[in-house]
Amino acid sequence: MNSKTFIAAALFMAGSATAFAQSNLLNAKTPEEIGVKTAEQEALDHDKPLPYGYVGDRDVLFAKKVWEVVDLDQRINFPLYFPIEEDLGDERRSLFKVLITAIEDGRLTEVYEDSYFQTKKTEQDIKSVFYFEELNSYGIQILNQNPGKEEADLRAEGVLTAEHYDTSRLEPADVTKYQVVGVWFFDKRQGELKYRILGICPMAVDALTKMRQGSEAEPIPLFWVFYPAARDILHEAKAFNEKNSANPITFDHLLNARRFSGVIVKEENVYGDRMIKDYLQENSQMQLLEAERVKEKIRNFEQDMWNY
C-alpha cells in the first residue's frame, strides 16, 4: 500500500467515525439539522457487535468465574456514569439509562434477580425498586375522614391526589456502582487467556430506602442483566470518548475490552461461592490483597503454560 492509498484509507476511517458523534454538526445551517444523518451514514450505523467465537467445552483448559464491583467514583469509570442530565439528547446517555430504557421498551427481557440467572424479575418487581409512594400525614387525615372507603376508591374519585403522597424515585445519579460477573478461561486451541462477561448489575439505593434513609445508604443490587442478550442494545448506545469526542466508543466495546476498573469481591469456590468479605471480615486491606491474589492466580495460569 503506497502512502496516498494509506492516507485516503485513514481519512475514510476518520470520516466514518465522525458519523457516530453529532451527525452533520459542521454542516448544519440551523440547530434542527444537527443530528440528521444521510442514507449512507444510516447504513454505516446499522452494524452489529463483533460476534463471540464458538468455544467448545473440550477447548477450555481452565476457567474461573469471578464477580467484580465497579466503583463509578473512579475517573476511569466515568463513561459508565455520565451524563446524569436528561437534556443532552438520545446520543448522550449513561449506561443505566440505556439499560432501563431498553427494559421499559420491552427490548431487553433477560432481567434476573441474581447473578445465576435462574429467576426472572417481573415488570412490577422492577417498578417497585425505582418508584415508591406512601400517604403523608395530610393523606392519612383524608383517609380517616372517609371511613369504610378504600384508598384506591378515594384516588379514583379524586379525593386523594398527588399532594397527599410522599414519593421517591430512583434517578441515574443514584447508581454509584456496578457488579460484573464474567469468566476467565484458557482456550487451548488458540493458546490464549480470554475473558467473557456473563452479566451486569447496577447498584443503588432503592426508592424505599432512599425515602427513609437518604441517598447515603448502602447501595444494593437492583437487577441482573444477562449480558449476551443485551449486546445489540449496548452496541447501539455510545459512551463518551474523552480523548476524541468525534469518535465515541460503544458500551459493548468498552465493557468487552475491559476499559473499566473493578475489584474482585467473589470467585466461584467450594464454599458455595462465598464472598471475600465473608472470610476476611472487618479488614478492608486484607480484602483488597485477597482480590489481587485471585487476579494473580488467574494471570499466572497463562504464564505457567509456557516454558522458556
N, C-alpha and C positions, 0 to 999 in steps of 0.2 A: 504494500500500500504506500503510494507516494504521499508527500506532505500535503498536497492540495486535497487529495481524497480524504485524508485523515482530518483536516480542518473542517471540511464540509460535513463529515460524519459527526464531528464534535458539535458543530453548530446545530445540526438537526436534532441531536440528543438534547442540547440545551433548550432548543425551542419547544420540543415536546414536553420537557419537564416543566417549563414555564406555564404550560397549559393547565397544570394541576393547581396553580395558585389562582388568584383572582383573574379570571379569564378576561381578555380584552381591556385590561386596565390601562394600558399605554395607548390604546387606540380609541377609547371611548370619548365621545363628544358630550355626553350627558351622563349623570350618575346611573340612569336607568340602563345604560348599555354595558355597565360593568357586570361581569359575570355571564354575559351572553356568549355562548360558545358556537363555533361554526360546526358544520356537519362533520368535518374532518376531526375536530377536537373531540366531539361526542364519540366518534368511532374509536379514537385512541383511549378514551376513558372506559370503554366497555371491555376492559381486560379482566382477567381472573387472577386470584392469588396463585403463586407458584405451588403446584401440587406436591404433596409429600410423595416421596418414592416408596414403593412397596418394600416392606421389611418382613421377611419370613421368620417364623418363630425359631427355626434352626440357625438363622443367621445371627441371632442375638447371643453373643458370648457372655455378656454381663449386662445387668440392668439394675437400676436403683431409682425408686420413686422418692421424690423429695417435695416438701412443702416449704414455700418461702413467703416472707412478708415484705412487701414493697412499701416503704415509707415515702409518702408524697411530699414530705418536708424537705427531702434531699433534692438538690438542684437538678441532678441528672434525671430525676423522675418527674420534673415539672411538665413535660409534654403530655403526661397522662392525666395531670390535674387541671391544667388551664386549657381554655378560658372557663371561668365560672360565671361570666356575664351571659345574658341571654340576647344581647343586641348586636352580635358580631356576625350574624348570618349563618346559614347552614354549613358553610365551608369551614368554620371555626367552631369546633365542639370538643368538649372534654371526652375522655373515654367513657366515663359514667353516663354522660348524656347520650352518647352513641348507643350504649347497651340498653338503657332504659327506654329510649325512643323506639328501638327495634322490638323490644318486648311489648310495648304498648300498641305498636302497629301490627303485632302478630307475626312479624317476620322471624323473630327469634323465639323458639318454643322450647328449646332444650335448656330449661332452667330447673335447677335441683336444690334440695335442701342442704346437701353436704357434698364433700369432695369425692365421694364414691359413686355418685350419680345413680342412685337407686330409687329415690323418691322425688317425684317432680313437685315443684311448687305450683299451686293454683294461682289464678289471677287475683283471687281475693286475698290469698296469703301475701302476695307481693304488695298489694294496695295497703294492707294493714301495716306494713313496715314503713311505708312512705307517708301515710296520712293518718292523723288521729284527731278526734274531736270529742269533747265532753261538755255537758251542761255546766255553765258557770252559775254563780250564786243567783244572778237575775233569772236565769233559765229555770233553776230549781224552784224559785219562788213562783214562777208562772205555772210550773207543773203541779205544785201543791195547791194552787188556786183552782185547779180543774180536776177534782177527784173523780176517779172512775175512767179517766181518759188516758190512753197510751201516748207515749212520746211521739210515735210515728203518726198518730192521728192529728195531734196538735201541729206537727210540722206540715202535714198535708193541708190543714185548714189555714195555715199561715200565722198561727198564733205564736209558734216558735220560729224565729228567724235566725239569721247568721249572728246577730248581736247577742243572742242568748247562748252562744257556744264559744269556748276557748279552743283554738285549733293549733295544730303543729304540723308542719310539712317538712319533709326531708329535701334539702337542696344539694346541688352538685358540690358546693363548697363544703358540705358536711362530710364528704367522703375523704378521709385522711390517709387511708391505707388500702392496699390490695393484697389478697392472698393469691398465690400462683402455685399450682401443683403440676409437676411435669416429671418426665422420665429421662434420666441419663442412661444411654445404652451404647454398648460397643458393637458395631456392625463388623463382623469378621470378614465379610465379603469385600468391604472397602477398607478394612483396617483402620477404622476411624471411630472416635468417641463422638456421639451426637446427642442432641437434646430435643425433646419434643414436648410442647405444652399440652396438657390434658384439660385443664380448667382454670378459670379465673373468677375471683370473688371480690367485689367491692366491700369495704368495711367502713361502717359509720355508726353513729348513734341513731337508733331507730326513733321514729316520731314520738312514741310514748315516752321513752326515756329522755328525749330532748326537751319535752314539756316539763317533766318532773325534776330532772337533774341538770338540764342545760347541755350545751354542746361540748363541755369539757369532760363528759362521762367517757368511760372506756368504750371504744368502738367495737362492734360485733360484726360477724359475717352476715351479710344481708341475703345473698343468694349465690349459688354457684352456676356458672355458665359452662357447658361443655364446649371447649374451645374449637375443635374441628368444625362444629356446626355453626360457629359464628365467624369463620374466616372470611366468607364473602362479604359480610356486613362490615367487618373491620378493615377489609381491603378498600372498600369504597370511601371510608372516612379517613381523613388526613390529619396527621399530627404536625404541629408547628416545628419547622426546622430552624433553629436559632442561627445556624451558620449561613443559611441561604433560604430566605423566605419564599423565593420563587420556585423552590424545589422541595415541597413538603414530603414527608415520609408517611406511608400508610401505617395504621396501628398494627396491622398484621405483620408487616415487615419489621416494625420497631420491636414487637414482642418476640417474634421468632429469631431475630438477630440478637436478642438479649441486650438491647440498648436500655437497660434499666438496672438498678442496684437493689438487690434483695438479700435478706438474711434468712438462712435456713432455720426453721423452727421445728421441723419434724422430718424424719426419714422412716420408711417402712421398716418395721422391726418385729421381732418375735414377741414383744410385749404388747401386742395389739396396737402397733403404730403410736406408741405413747410419744408425747411431745418432749422436747428437750427440757423445758421448764418444769416438767413433772418429776424428773430425776436430778435436776440441778436447781433446786428451789432457792429463791431469795439470793441469788448470786448472778447478777447480770453479766459480769465479766466472764465467769466460767461458762455461761450460756453462749456468749459470743465465741469463746475459744472452742467450745464443742461444735458450733456451727462451722467454724473454719476447719476443724478436724474432719468433719463429714465431707466437706468440699475437697479437701486434700486427698482423702481416701478415694474419692471418685477420680480425681485427676491422676493419681498415682497408678491406678489400674492401667490406664492407657500407656503411661511411661514404662511400666513394668513389662509391657507386651514386647518391647524391642530390646535387642541385645546389641551392644556397640563394641 
